[in-house]
Amino acid sequence: MSKAGKQKVVVGMSGGVDSSVTAWLLKEQGYDVIGLFMKNWEDDDDSEYCSTRQDWIDVVSVADLIGIDVEAVNFAAEYKDRVFAEFLREYSAGRTPNPDVLCNAEIKFKAFLDHAMSLGGETIATGHYARVRERDGLFELLKATDSTKDQSYFLHRLNQAQLSKTLFPLGEMPKTKVREIAAQIGLPNAAKKDSTGICFIGERPFREFLNRYLPTQPGPMKTPDGKVIGEHVGLAFYTFGQRKGIGLGGSKDGSGDPWFVAGKDMASNTLYVVQGHDHPWLLSRSLVAGNTSWVTGAAPLEGTVCAAKTRYRQSDAPCVTGASGSSDGHFDLRFNDDQWAVTPGQSAVLYQGDVCLGGGIIESAATAQPMRRDAGAALLTAR
């Protein structure tokens, strides 16, 4: 406990309305609150796409209004080593990573948590929309009550030690209420729009950004029957299920159906595209995931009936865990219904009701239609 007998909590403050209201709520509840602003990116933080300077000004203004101390800490080196390097490795291998998942596990709930403890903090808090519940000596990660804002998908790699020291004050609250509170107490950032991405990407042209770090290697763009219909700029610049930015325009056969990215063959540097949202190459009934992380530390048993998200914002899809088990850090899932554009590199996150069990990184998915021999590696080499 702090000297005044209050529990000291260190709040990760981003300059946004969610973390600002989080700090105010905890102070109102009697906690000894310290605000901590994390700087995670330095390469071009003076550009129009990165708002670090304005975010820090907003944090200081909020801290002054609600009466708490605040400090800034630089985790740019840790971010580059633990998050960005992995981000580039995944794209280079043809997969599509989710850096927010890794950032939460490695920076916000590891480097930040360690720093908070060094400041004398007993717990940390963030503005994430999720909940933590202790039951039978274990800490559970739960979905937020506001399903439209739930962020448990991004938090599924948190472990017992991290969850035991974490508070999510907004987990029971709808976003509309958070905005109301911000306006009522006169927060200077009450009307600030929500962040649309991590700082180093922001709203910038993604291909242009990625090209600064990864070389382009053009190659053929083929249909399922092996016909070359164009040239791609580099496999790293496309993601499974992508429709816009392929460069094919309308139809090549007069059908009028849009084109979608349906696979990559890394060995031959070939991008496969198909026409139609529901093409069999875009549909999967099963997947294999690796690099697993389970909230309780134990993988679900084979045959566990649960639900999964293979991307953020997706509805929970009923499924059953398969026989891969946890001994090799893999698991497989069998879905009741076809899943669209299951993407290697993204996270498969498992749920039972509101309880998040954990998950892993998607390595491969079995498509609904067998592929030709010349395209046999297209969707499977991501494993």
N, C-alpha and C positions, 0 to 999 in steps of 0.2 A: 504493500500500500504506500501511497505518497504520504508526505508529512502531514497533510491535512486529514488523512484517514480516508481519502477518496481513492478509488481505483484509477490508476493512470492508464489512459488509452491513447494510442498514437493513431491519428486518422490520416490515411492517404488522401491528400487533397490535390485535385487536378485543375482546379479553376472552374469546373463545371458545377451545375446546380445540384446534382446528386450528392457529390462528396461534401459540398458546402452545407446542405441540409443535414447530412449525416453528422457533421461536427456539431451543428447547433442542437440537434436532438440529444446527443450524448451529453452535452454540457447541461441542457435542461434536466436530464435524468440524474445529474449529480456527479458525473465523471470528471476527473481532472484531465482535460483534453489538450493534447499537443497536435498541431497540424504539421504534416510533412509533405513537401512538394518534391516529387521525383523528376529529375531531368534524365531522360533515357536516350537521347539522340543529339548528336552534335554536328554531323557532317554538313548539313545545310539548314540549321535551325534559324537562319536569318531570312529564309525564303518565304514566299507568299503562302506556301503550303504548310508551314510548321509554325504553330502559334505559341511557342514556349514562352516568349517574352510577355505576351498579353495574358497568358494563363497564370503566370507568376504574379502579375499585377492584380489579377482577379482574386487569387488566393490571399494575398496580403490584405486586400480591401475587405474580404469576407472575415478574415481573422480579426481584423481591427473592429469590425462591427459587432461580432459576437463575443469578443473579449478573450481570445486565446492566443498563446504563443505559436509561432510558426517558423519553420526553418526549411531550407532547401538542401537536397542531397543529390549528388551526381552519380548515377548508376550507368552512365553511357558505356564505360568499358565492359562492365558485366553484361549489359544488354547486347553489345556487339559480339562478345564471346559466346554467350549462352543462348541467345535468341536469333540474332541476325545471321550469324554464321550457319546455323542450322537451316534457317529460312533459305539461304542461297544454295546450300547443299541439296535440299529437297527439290527446289526448282531446277537445278542442274540435272537431277535424276529423272526429271519429267513429271514429278508429283506436284501437288498443289497444297502447300502447308497452311496451317492456321496459326500465325504468329501470336495471336491473342491468347491462345491456350498455353503456349510455352512461356509467354511473358508472365502470365499469372503464376504459373508453377515456379519459375526461376527468378523472377524479379519481385513482383508485388507481394508474393507470399513466401519468399525466401530471403533475398537480399534486403528487402524492405523490412521484413519481420525481424531479421537479425539486427538491423540498425535500430529498430524501434526498441528492442530489448536492451540494447546498449545505452539507450536514453533513459532507461528505467521504466519503460512501459511494461505493463502486465498483460495487455491485450492490444490488438490492432483492430481497426475498423476501416471499411471501404464503402463506397456508394454502390456496390454491386446489388443487383436484385436477385437475392437468393436467401436461404435460411439455413441455420445450423441448429440441430436438435441433439441433445445428449440423451441416450436411452441405453440402459443396461451396461453402462460404463463405456459405451462407444459413441462417437460423434457422427451424426448423419448429415449429409448435405441434401437439402431439400430445394425443390423449385420455389420460386417466388409466388406469392398469391396472385400477383398480376401476371397472368400468363403471357401477355403481350410484351412484357419487359424481362421475363425470366432469363437469367444469365448463367444458370447452373451448367449449361453446356461448356462454357469457357472455363469453368472452375473444377471440372471433373477430375483433374489430376491432383487436387489437394489431398493431403494425408491427415491422419489422426492428430499428429503434433501441430500441424498448421491450423486445422479446424478448431482445436481446443483453445486456441488463442485468438480466434477471429470473431468479430461481431459484424453482422449485416443488418443495421437498423432499418433499412428500407425494404426488407424482405416481406413484410406484412402489409406494405403500403402501395396503393396504385400510384402511377407516375403523376396523374392529375393532382393528387393530394400533395405530392412533393412540390409541384409548381405553385400550388396555393400557399403552402407554408413559406416558400421562398419570397413570394410577393407580400405576404402578410407581415413578415419580419423585415422587409425592405432590403433583401440581399441585392447588392449591385449587379449580380449576374443572374437575377431571377428569370430574365427572358432570354438568356444565352442559349443558342441552339445546341442540341446534343452533338457530341463528337461523332464523326462518321468513320473514324478509323484510327489506327495507331499513327503516332506522330510522323514516322519516317515515310509513310505513304500519303496520309491525309487524303485530299481530293485531287492530287496531281495525276497526270496521265500515267497509268501504271506501266505500260510498255516502255515508255521513255525512261522512267525511273529504273526499271529492272535492267535496261540496256547499259546503264552506267556500271553495273557490277557483273553482268554476264554477257559473254560474246554471242552475237547472232550467228547462227549456222543454218542458212536456208536449206530446204529440202523439198521433196515432192509431197503434194497433198493428193491423197487417193480416196476413191470410193471403195466400198466393201468388195467389189469385184475386181479391184486392182487397177482401175482406170485412173490415170493421172489427170486431174482437172485444175491444178493450180500449184502454186509454190508457197510454202509457209516461210516465215522469217526466222524460225528457231523454235524447237519444241517447248522450250521453257516458257514461251510467251503465250501458251494456250492452256486452257483447262477443260477437263471433261465436261461435256454438256454446254460448252460455250456456244453462243449464237452470234452475238455481235462481234465485229472486228475480225472476222475470218477472211473477209475480202472476196467472198463469192457472190455477193449481191443476191439476186433472185434465184431462179432455178436454172439448172443446166439441161434438164430434160423436158422442160415445159410444164412440169407438174405444179409449179408455184410454191411447193413446200419449202420452208426455210432449211438451211443447212446447220448442222450441229457437229461439234468436235466429238468423236466417238472412240478415239484411241490413239496411242502413240507406240510406235516401234522404235525404241531407242537405238537398236543395233543398225537399222537401215536409215535412221533419221527421217522416218515417214510419219506424217500426220494423216489419220483416217477421219473422214467426214461422212455423215449420212444425212439423208433428207427425212424430215418429219420428226416431231417431238416424241412420238411413241415408237420410233424405230427399235427393233429388238436389241440392237447393239447398245442402246441406252438404258436397257432395263435389266435388273438383276434380282435374283431371289436369295442370293447368299453372298457373304463376304468373309474375308480373312483379315484380321487386324493384329498388329504387333505393338511392341513398345507399350505394354499395358500398364495401367495404374488403377488400383482399386481403393476406394475411400476407406474401407475397413482393413485393407491389407490383404484380403483373401478374395480370390476370383470366384465368381458364381459357379456352381456345379453344372456339369453337363446336363442338358435337358431343362435348365431353368427357363421358365416362361417369363418373359419380360417385354419391354418395348425399347426401341432405340431411335436415336436421331443420327443420321449420317451427315447432317449439315445443320447449321444454326437456322432457326425459323421453321424447320421442318416439323410437321406433326409427328407425334410418337407413332412408330410403326411396330405393330405386334411381331414378335419373333421368339425364337428358341435358341439358346446357346448350344453350340455343337461340341465336338469331341476334342478340339485342339488342346483344351486345358490350359493350365497356367505354368506347367513345368518349363516350357520354352518361351514363355512370355507372349504367347499368341492365344487367340480365341477365334472361333468362327460363329457366324450367326446365320440362321435360316429364317427368312421372313415369310409371313403368311401371304403377302401380296408383292407384286413386282415393285421394286424401288427404282426411281429415276436418277440416272447420272451419279451413281455411287463413285466417289472420286478418291483415288489413291492420294494419300497425304493429309486428307481431312480426318477428323476424329469421328469414330463410332462411339457414341455415349449411351450407356444402358440405364434404364429406369425401371423401377417397380412402383407404380403410382407416382407420388411426388418425390420419392427417394431416388437420388442419383447414386448408382452403384460404382461408377467409374467408367473406364473404357480404354480405347487404344487407337493407334493410327492405322487407318485403312491401307492395306497393302495390295489387295486384289479383290475383284468381284466377278462372279460367274455370270456371264450375259445370258439372256434368254434364247439366243440363237448361236449355234456353233459358227466359228469363223473359218474362212478359207485358209488353206495352208500358208499362202503368202502373207496373210494378215494374222496368223496365229499368235504372234507375240504382242499384238497391238494393245490389248487390254491386260495382258498377264505379266509383261515384263516389269510392271511396277512393283511386283512383289519383292 
